[in-house]
């Protein structure tokens, strides 16, 4: 695992823990905490949500998530790389004229070896019991002779 991945995992864990503590509150009976609830006599029925009155329990987690996302993005995202192109130098060719001698020219073909990418494909293979099995052959480079002119 590289460093960026480790940093991202730590930042994500921190954001999740912050969001989890924003919503934590006691539930249950008279001792609070999580556990079995003690039945009480019917009382006034409250009309509020788990987010609290006016969403007061929602906003700390929302803001924590936004801030945590911005911080983790600033840590993990690499700085932009500015590449300046190298200057192009064009020099004038030197022309040297030589006397022309007419002689018969016999050209022989010249070949060069070139790497060529061959795409992956499915190949049908016959099994000993007569069934045909389709197998994927991944792409690869092949060396081929190419005529140079």
Protein Blocks (a to p, Z undefined) as FASTA:
>chain_A
ZZklmmmmmmmmmmmmmmmmmmgcceddfngpjdddddddddddddddfkoghhlmmmmm
mmmmmmmmmmmmmmmpccdddddddddddddddddddddddddddddddddddddddddd
ddddddfkopacdddddddddddddddZZ
